[in-house]
Amino acid sequence: MASFHDCPRELTDFILEQVSTCDLAALSLTSKKLHAVATPLLYSQIQFSINRNNPRPLIHLCRSIFKNPELAIYIKSVRLRDGEPEIQKLFREPYHHQQRTPKASSPQPTDKDGLPTFVSSIAGSGLSYASLWIEKLRAGNLNAYVALLLSRLPSLETFRVGYAVVLADLTGLKDDAKPPETAGENQFLGKIFQSAAFDTSNHGISRFQHLQDVFYPGPLEANPGRNPDFSNPRDVMALLSLPSIRSFSGWCLNPSSFPFTWPGPAGPPNLSHLTSLSMSFVHVDFLAQIIEQTTNLKKLSWEWKYIAEVDPLNTDTIDLDRFVEAIKPCQDTLEDLTIDCINTIAWYDFERREINLRGNLHGLDQFANIKRFKAPFTLLLPDWDEIEPKESTRLEDSMPPNVEIVTITDEDWVPDYPYDSDSEMAKLRSWVTETAVTRTPKLVEICYYLTWASDFERLKKFEDFHQVFEGSPLRHRIVRTRDEEPWKNV
């Protein structure tokens, strides 16, 4: 009878890939052959639920990699989720996080944790920020150790993190009106990616030649944080300049002016591999300069935010005609489009910040390949300067012609917006019952996305939405923000 050890390597790999991490670790201790087979699988995907009070699992992983550098080659994915409930709430309730988030007190690493080896390696790197990095390593700073881990991973393909990693200071000064810095002392993650992309010197850190997928959450609505990581536009430019990047989801502040100059000696990057782009906060002209470098973009999400006093280039006015013009380079490839605009209240000022809108989305009728489309009613019904709803305005005129699934959100933050929920439902009913067959013939489903503070939900008007589809073959459903767990998307 043949033993498991005698099976072909391809078969043992397939079998062990189905085994849980705990069982795989136990199997790796049973024999040298199983250890050799199991170890690459054990280290291929690193997933932690981050607890700011206990960074030791991350520190000890760094210790193992420094002790056995061959382990770093196996690591292809790093996903650091927010494990603390207080941090998870930021995905839904981002307001006043500096008052609500308890201060963390992480234990300082010791020599047994591998600190002397870490310090020696960074001290000899020649990096301009080496001394500061060492200081933060000695203090047990979470960002510093995430950067230390990544700097040793030449095979990394996926990097996804939550708020605990991105926000350099979750519990900083309360009611601080000072805008975030883009060169904050804790921003080691952005620094190592800039070094990898733009610095030709040999500092002994990874060049991230295989990195394909990057995700970190967008800015907190009322306060981006004191010195959030990746808020420097050069950080995002560095990530997009990596040769294998395919999917990017994040945010940053804007450059000082437009058009901006791409950093580094090579100029604008070749973004032919980029198929998915999600950008929050950035000005439409920043988005335009990225998209004009793409040739195969299939999925685009743009969430525009105006946060007073944070970035002078993001004003209270959005031009939808300019947005449509900006995304024209991906007109023939785009299949999935999300547009959103967020109205915010400054963290030191309770004055409501209204957003003004110009233009419309009618130019999307030239985007024949879009199958999935998401946007708020407020952008789809462009009569913002009218006192009463216009009879001639049609919801479907803002729709891509071959769209299959449409998600409409219920945000209302435009001054004097003439449509209440009843008139919005009337426009939706007119589209569904009168023109959907001819104007959007491939449409199969319409979703209504209810935000956290939805008036529609508060007034319990769900039946109004369902009645729109009586007698229609279209699928329809309501999606609630409160039912989602976005921190699990990390």
C-alpha positions as CSV (number, residue, x, y, z in Angstrom):
1,M,0.0,0.0,0.0
2,A,1.5,3.3,-1.1
3,S,2.1,6.0,1.6
4,F,1.2,9.6,1.4
5,H,4.9,10.4,1.1
6,D,5.1,8.5,-2.2
7,C,2.4,10.6,-3.9
8,P,3.5,12.9,-6.7
9,R,4.3,16.5,-5.4
10,E,1.5,17.9,-7.4
11,L,-1.0,15.6,-5.6
12,T,0.4,16.3,-2.1
13,D,0.3,20.0,-2.8
14,F,-3.4,19.8,-3.9
15,I,-4.3,17.8,-0.8
16,L,-2.5,20.1,1.6
17,E,-4.1,23.2,0.1
18,Q,-7.4,21.9,1.4
19,V,-6.1,21.5,5.0
20,S,-6.7,24.2,7.6
21,T,-3.8,26.3,8.7
22,C,-3.7,24.7,12.2
23,D,-3.7,21.2,10.8
24,L,-1.2,22.2,8.2
25,A,1.2,23.4,10.9
26,A,0.8,20.2,12.8
27,L,1.4,18.1,9.7
28,S,4.6,20.0,9.0
29,L,6.1,18.7,12.2
30,T,5.5,15.0,11.4
31,S,8.3,14.5,8.8
32,K,10.9,16.3,6.9
33,K,9.2,15.7,3.6
34,L,5.8,17.1,4.8
35,H,7.7,20.0,6.4
36,A,9.2,20.9,3.0
37,V,5.8,20.6,1.3
38,A,3.8,22.4,4.0
39,T,6.1,25.3,4.8
40,P,5.5,27.2,1.5
41,L,1.8,26.8,1.9
42,L,1.9,27.9,5.5
43,Y,3.7,31.1,4.6
44,S,2.0,31.9,1.2
45,Q,-0.8,33.9,2.8
46,I,-0.3,35.9,5.9
47,Q,-3.5,37.0,7.6
48,F,-3.7,38.8,10.9
49,S,-6.5,40.4,12.8
50,I,-4.6,43.4,14.0
51,N,-4.8,44.4,17.7
52,R,-2.9,47.6,18.5
53,N,-2.2,46.4,22.0
54,N,-0.5,43.3,20.9
55,P,1.7,43.6,17.8
56,R,3.9,40.7,18.9
57,P,2.5,38.1,16.4
58,L,3.6,40.5,13.6
59,I,7.0,41.2,15.3
60,H,7.6,37.4,15.7
61,L,6.8,36.9,12.1
62,C,9.5,39.4,11.3
63,R,11.9,37.6,13.6
64,S,11.2,34.3,11.8
65,I,11.9,35.9,8.4
66,F,15.1,37.6,9.5
67,K,16.3,34.3,11.0
68,N,15.2,32.2,8.0
69,P,15.2,34.6,4.9
70,E,14.1,31.8,2.6
71,L,10.6,32.0,4.2
72,A,10.1,35.5,2.8
73,I,10.2,34.0,-0.8
74,Y,7.0,32.0,0.0
75,I,4.9,35.0,1.2
76,K,2.6,36.2,-1.6
77,S,-0.2,37.8,0.3
78,V,-0.4,40.0,3.4
79,R,-3.8,40.9,4.7
80,L,-4.0,42.8,8.0
81,R,-7.6,43.2,9.1
82,D,-8.9,45.4,11.9
83,G,-9.6,43.0,14.8
84,E,-10.7,45.6,17.4
85,P,-14.5,46.4,17.4
86,E,-13.7,50.1,18.0
87,I,-11.7,50.2,14.8
88,Q,-14.2,48.2,12.8
89,K,-16.8,50.8,13.6
90,L,-14.8,53.4,11.7
91,F,-15.9,51.8,8.4
92,R,-19.5,52.7,9.3
93,E,-19.2,55.5,11.8
94,P,-16.1,57.6,11.0
95,Y,-17.0,60.7,12.8
96,H,-15.0,61.9,15.8
97,H,-12.8,58.9,15.8
98,Q,-10.1,60.6,17.9
99,Q,-12.6,60.9,20.8
100,R,-14.1,57.5,20.4
101,T,-11.1,55.3,19.7
102,P,-9.3,54.1,22.9
103,K,-5.6,54.7,23.1
104,A,-3.5,51.6,22.5
105,S,-0.5,50.7,24.6
106,S,1.7,48.2,22.8
107,P,4.5,46.4,24.7
108,Q,8.0,47.4,23.7
109,P,9.9,44.7,21.9
110,T,12.9,43.1,23.5
111,D,16.1,41.5,22.3
112,K,14.3,38.1,22.4
113,D,11.9,39.5,19.9
114,G,14.7,40.1,17.4
115,L,15.1,43.8,17.9
116,P,18.9,43.9,17.6
117,T,18.8,42.2,14.2
118,F,16.1,44.6,13.0
119,V,18.0,47.6,14.1
120,S,21.2,46.4,12.5
121,S,19.5,45.8,9.2
122,I,17.8,49.2,9.0
123,A,20.9,51.1,10.3
124,G,23.0,49.7,7.4
125,S,20.4,50.4,4.7
126,G,21.4,53.9,4.0
127,L,17.8,55.1,3.9
128,S,17.3,58.7,4.9
129,Y,14.6,57.8,7.4
130,A,16.5,54.9,9.0
131,S,17.0,56.6,12.4
132,L,13.4,57.5,12.7
133,W,12.4,54.0,11.6
134,I,14.7,52.5,14.3
135,E,13.2,54.8,17.0
136,K,9.7,53.6,16.1
137,L,10.7,49.9,16.0
138,R,12.1,50.3,19.5
139,A,8.8,51.7,20.6
140,G,6.8,48.9,19.1
141,N,5.1,51.1,16.5
142,L,2.7,49.0,14.4
143,N,3.3,50.9,11.1
144,A,7.0,50.5,11.5
145,Y,6.7,46.7,11.9
146,V,4.3,46.4,9.0
147,A,6.9,48.3,6.9
148,L,9.7,46.0,8.2
149,L,7.8,42.9,7.2
150,L,7.0,44.2,3.7
151,S,10.5,45.4,3.1
152,R,11.6,41.7,3.2
153,L,9.1,40.2,0.8
154,P,10.3,39.9,-2.8
155,S,7.4,37.7,-4.0
156,L,4.6,39.8,-2.6
157,E,1.5,39.9,-4.8
158,T,-1.3,41.1,-2.5
159,F,-1.2,43.8,0.2
160,R,-4.4,44.7,2.0
161,V,-4.8,46.6,5.3
162,G,-7.4,48.3,7.4
163,Y,-7.6,51.5,9.4
164,A,-5.4,50.3,12.3
165,V,-2.4,50.2,9.9
166,V,-3.3,53.2,7.6
167,L,-4.1,55.7,10.3
168,A,-0.8,56.7,11.9
169,D,-2.4,58.3,14.9
170,L,-5.9,57.1,15.8
171,T,-6.0,58.9,19.2
172,G,-4.3,62.1,18.5
173,L,-5.2,65.7,19.5
174,K,-9.0,66.2,20.0
175,D,-10.8,68.8,17.9
176,D,-7.6,69.6,16.0
177,A,-8.2,71.9,13.1
178,K,-4.8,71.3,11.6
179,P,-5.0,69.5,8.2
180,P,-3.1,66.2,8.0
181,E,0.5,66.2,7.1
182,T,1.7,64.3,4.1
183,A,5.2,63.6,5.4
184,G,4.3,62.5,8.9
185,E,6.8,60.7,11.1
186,N,4.8,57.4,11.1
187,Q,4.4,57.0,7.4
188,F,6.9,54.2,6.8
189,L,4.7,52.3,4.4
190,G,4.5,55.1,1.9
191,K,8.3,55.7,2.3
192,I,9.3,52.1,1.5
193,F,7.1,52.1,-1.6
194,Q,8.6,55.4,-2.8
195,S,12.1,54.0,-2.2
196,A,11.2,50.9,-4.2
197,A,9.7,52.7,-7.1
198,F,11.8,55.9,-7.4
199,D,15.2,55.3,-5.7
200,T,17.7,53.3,-7.7
201,S,20.1,52.9,-4.8
202,N,20.4,49.4,-3.3
203,H,18.9,49.7,0.2
204,G,18.3,46.0,0.6
205,I,14.5,46.4,0.6
206,S,12.0,44.7,-1.8
207,R,11.3,46.3,-5.1
208,F,7.8,44.8,-5.2
209,Q,8.2,43.7,-8.8
210,H,5.3,41.2,-8.4
211,L,2.8,43.3,-6.4
212,Q,-0.6,43.1,-8.1
213,D,-3.3,44.0,-5.6
214,V,-3.3,46.9,-3.1
215,F,-6.1,47.9,-0.8
216,Y,-6.4,50.3,2.1
217,P,-9.6,52.2,3.3
218,G,-10.4,55.7,2.3
219,P,-10.2,58.8,4.5
220,L,-12.5,59.2,7.4
221,E,-15.3,61.5,6.4
222,A,-14.9,64.2,8.9
223,N,-11.2,63.9,9.6
224,P,-8.6,62.0,7.6
225,G,-6.5,61.6,10.7
226,R,-3.5,63.5,11.8
227,N,-0.8,61.9,9.5
228,P,-2.5,59.1,7.7
229,D,-0.3,56.7,5.8
230,F,-0.5,56.9,2.0
231,S,-2.0,60.4,2.2
232,N,1.0,61.8,0.3
233,P,0.2,61.7,-3.5
234,R,3.7,60.5,-4.2
235,D,2.9,57.3,-2.2
236,V,0.0,56.5,-4.6
237,M,2.1,57.4,-7.6
238,A,4.8,55.0,-6.3
239,L,2.3,52.1,-6.0
240,L,0.9,52.8,-9.4
241,S,4.4,52.8,-10.8
242,L,5.1,49.3,-9.8
243,P,5.4,47.1,-12.9
244,S,2.8,44.4,-12.1
245,I,0.0,46.4,-10.4
246,R,-3.4,45.2,-11.5
247,S,-5.8,46.4,-8.8
248,F,-5.6,49.5,-6.6
249,S,-8.0,50.8,-4.0
250,G,-7.1,53.7,-1.8
251,W,-6.9,57.5,-1.5
252,C,-4.5,60.4,-1.1
253,L,-4.5,64.2,-1.0
254,N,-4.0,66.0,-4.2
255,P,-0.7,67.3,-5.7
256,S,0.0,71.0,-5.3
257,S,-1.3,71.7,-8.8
258,F,-2.5,70.1,-12.1
259,P,-1.2,68.7,-14.3
260,F,1.3,67.1,-12.0
261,T,4.6,65.6,-12.9
262,W,5.1,61.9,-12.2
263,P,8.0,61.3,-9.8
264,G,11.1,59.3,-10.8
265,P,13.3,59.3,-13.9
266,A,11.0,57.1,-16.0
267,G,8.0,59.6,-16.2
268,P,4.4,58.3,-16.3
269,P,4.1,54.6,-15.7
270,N,2.8,52.0,-18.1
271,L,-0.5,51.0,-16.6
272,S,-1.5,48.4,-19.2
273,H,-1.8,45.8,-16.4
274,L,-4.2,47.9,-14.3
275,T,-7.7,46.5,-14.6
276,S,-9.3,47.8,-11.4
277,L,-9.0,51.3,-9.9
278,S,-10.8,52.7,-6.8
279,M,-9.9,56.2,-5.8
280,S,-11.4,58.2,-3.0
281,F,-11.1,62.0,-2.3
282,V,-8.9,62.8,-5.3
283,H,-9.7,65.6,-7.7
284,V,-11.1,64.6,-11.1
285,D,-7.9,66.0,-12.8
286,F,-5.8,63.7,-10.7
287,L,-8.0,60.8,-11.7
288,A,-7.7,61.9,-15.4
289,Q,-3.9,61.8,-15.4
290,I,-4.0,58.2,-14.0
291,I,-6.7,56.9,-16.4
292,E,-4.9,58.4,-19.5
293,Q,-2.1,55.9,-18.8
294,T,-4.4,52.9,-18.8
295,T,-5.3,50.7,-21.7
296,N,-7.3,47.9,-20.1
297,L,-9.2,49.4,-17.2
298,K,-12.4,47.3,-16.6
299,K,-13.5,48.5,-13.1
300,L,-13.5,52.1,-11.8
301,S,-14.8,53.5,-8.6
302,W,-14.5,57.3,-7.9
303,E,-15.6,58.6,-4.5
304,W,-15.3,62.4,-4.4
305,K,-15.1,64.1,-1.0
306,Y,-15.0,67.7,0.0
307,I,-13.5,68.1,3.5
308,A,-13.2,71.8,4.3
309,E,-9.6,73.1,5.0
310,V,-8.0,69.8,4.2
311,D,-7.1,70.2,0.5
312,P,-7.6,73.5,-1.4
313,L,-8.0,71.7,-4.8
314,N,-11.1,69.8,-3.7
315,T,-13.7,72.6,-3.7
316,D,-17.4,72.3,-3.0
317,T,-18.2,72.0,-6.7
318,I,-18.1,68.9,-8.9
319,D,-18.3,69.0,-12.7
320,L,-19.8,65.8,-14.1
321,D,-19.1,66.8,-17.7
322,R,-15.4,67.0,-16.8
323,F,-15.6,63.5,-15.1
324,V,-17.1,61.9,-18.2
325,E,-14.4,63.5,-20.3
326,A,-11.7,62.3,-17.8
327,I,-12.7,58.6,-18.1
328,K,-13.0,58.6,-21.9
329,P,-9.6,56.8,-22.3
330,C,-11.2,53.6,-20.9
331,Q,-14.5,54.0,-22.8
332,D,-13.9,50.8,-24.8
333,T,-12.8,48.6,-21.9
334,L,-14.8,49.8,-18.8
335,E,-17.3,47.2,-17.6
336,D,-18.0,48.3,-14.0
337,L,-18.4,52.0,-12.9
338,T,-19.2,53.4,-9.4
339,I,-19.5,57.2,-8.8
340,D,-20.1,58.7,-5.4
341,C,-19.9,62.1,-3.7
342,I,-19.7,62.5,0.0
343,N,-20.8,65.6,1.9
344,T,-18.9,66.1,5.1
345,I,-18.8,68.2,8.2
346,A,-15.4,69.4,9.3
347,W,-14.3,67.9,12.6
348,Y,-13.9,71.3,14.2
349,D,-16.8,73.0,12.5
350,F,-20.5,71.8,12.6
351,E,-21.5,73.9,9.6
352,R,-23.1,71.8,6.9
353,R,-21.0,71.7,3.8
354,E,-23.3,71.6,0.7
355,I,-21.9,70.3,-2.5
356,N,-22.7,72.1,-5.8
357,L,-22.9,70.2,-9.1
358,R,-22.5,71.1,-12.7
359,G,-23.1,69.2,-15.9
360,N,-24.6,65.7,-16.2
361,L,-23.7,62.1,-16.9
362,H,-25.4,61.9,-20.3
363,G,-22.1,61.3,-21.9
364,L,-22.1,57.8,-20.5
365,D,-24.3,56.8,-23.4
366,Q,-21.0,56.3,-25.3
367,F,-19.7,53.7,-22.8
368,A,-21.2,50.6,-24.5
369,N,-19.4,48.0,-22.4
370,I,-20.5,49.0,-18.9
371,K,-22.5,46.2,-17.4
372,R,-22.6,47.3,-13.7
373,F,-23.2,50.9,-12.7
374,K,-23.7,52.5,-9.3
375,A,-24.5,56.2,-8.6
376,P,-26.7,58.3,-6.3
377,F,-30.0,59.7,-7.4
378,T,-28.6,63.2,-7.0
379,L,-26.1,62.7,-9.8
380,L,-28.5,60.9,-12.1
381,L,-31.2,63.6,-12.0
382,P,-29.3,66.8,-13.0
383,D,-31.8,69.6,-12.1
384,W,-30.1,70.9,-9.1
385,D,-30.8,74.6,-9.8
386,E,-34.5,74.0,-10.3
387,I,-37.2,74.7,-7.8
388,E,-39.5,72.0,-9.1
389,P,-38.7,68.7,-10.8
390,K,-38.5,68.9,-14.6
391,E,-41.0,66.7,-16.4
392,S,-38.5,66.2,-19.3
393,T,-35.7,64.9,-17.1
394,R,-35.3,61.1,-17.4
395,L,-33.3,59.0,-15.1
396,E,-32.3,56.7,-17.9
397,D,-30.5,59.5,-19.8
398,S,-27.6,59.1,-17.3
399,M,-27.4,55.4,-17.8
400,P,-24.9,53.4,-20.0
401,P,-26.9,51.9,-22.8
402,N,-26.0,48.2,-22.3
403,V,-26.0,48.2,-18.5
404,E,-27.2,45.0,-16.8
405,I,-27.1,45.8,-13.1
406,V,-27.8,49.3,-11.7
407,T,-27.4,50.3,-8.1
408,I,-28.9,53.6,-7.0
409,T,-28.0,55.2,-3.7
410,D,-30.2,57.6,-1.7
411,E,-27.7,60.3,-0.6
412,D,-29.1,63.8,-0.6
413,W,-26.6,66.6,0.0
414,V,-27.2,69.1,-2.8
415,P,-28.7,72.5,-1.8
416,D,-32.3,72.9,-3.2
417,Y,-32.3,69.5,-4.7
418,P,-35.9,69.4,-6.2
419,Y,-36.6,65.7,-5.8
420,D,-38.0,64.1,-2.7
421,S,-38.3,60.3,-2.4
422,D,-41.8,60.3,-4.1
423,S,-40.6,62.1,-7.2
424,E,-37.4,60.0,-7.4
425,M,-39.6,56.9,-7.3
426,A,-41.8,58.4,-10.1
427,K,-38.7,58.9,-12.3
428,L,-37.6,55.3,-11.5
429,R,-41.1,54.0,-12.4
430,S,-41.1,55.9,-15.7
431,W,-37.8,54.3,-16.7
432,V,-38.8,50.8,-15.6
433,T,-42.3,50.7,-17.2
434,E,-41.8,52.9,-20.3
435,T,-38.3,53.0,-21.7
436,A,-36.2,50.3,-20.1
437,V,-36.9,47.9,-22.9
438,T,-35.6,50.3,-25.6
439,R,-33.2,52.6,-23.7
440,T,-31.4,49.9,-21.6
441,P,-32.5,46.7,-23.2
442,K,-30.0,44.5,-21.4
443,L,-31.0,45.6,-17.9
444,V,-31.9,42.7,-15.6
445,E,-31.6,44.1,-12.0
446,I,-32.0,47.4,-10.1
447,C,-30.8,47.7,-6.5
448,Y,-31.6,50.5,-4.1
449,Y,-28.7,51.1,-1.7
450,L,-29.8,52.7,1.5
451,T,-27.1,54.6,3.4
452,W,-26.8,54.7,7.2
453,A,-28.8,57.9,7.6
454,S,-31.4,57.1,4.9
455,D,-34.6,59.1,5.1
456,F,-36.2,56.4,2.9
457,E,-35.5,53.8,5.6
458,R,-36.3,56.1,8.5
459,L,-39.8,56.7,7.0
460,K,-40.2,53.0,6.2
461,K,-41.1,53.6,2.5
462,F,-39.7,50.3,1.3
463,E,-43.1,49.4,-0.3
464,D,-42.8,52.4,-2.6
465,F,-39.7,50.9,-4.2
466,H,-41.2,47.5,-4.6
467,Q,-44.4,48.9,-6.2
468,V,-42.3,50.4,-9.0
469,F,-41.6,46.9,-10.3
470,E,-45.1,45.5,-10.2
471,G,-45.7,43.8,-13.6
472,S,-42.0,44.2,-14.6
473,P,-39.7,41.2,-15.2
474,L,-36.7,43.1,-13.8
475,R,-35.2,41.8,-10.6
476,H,-35.0,44.3,-7.8
477,R,-33.7,44.4,-4.2
478,I,-32.9,46.8,-1.3
479,V,-29.3,46.8,0.1
480,R,-28.7,48.4,3.5
481,T,-25.4,49.7,4.6
482,R,-26.1,48.5,8.1
483,D,-26.2,44.9,6.9
484,E,-22.7,45.1,5.5
485,E,-19.4,44.3,7.3
486,P,-16.9,46.3,5.1
487,W,-13.9,45.6,7.4
488,K,-14.1,42.0,6.1
489,N,-13.3,43.2,2.6
490,V,-9.7,43.9,3.7
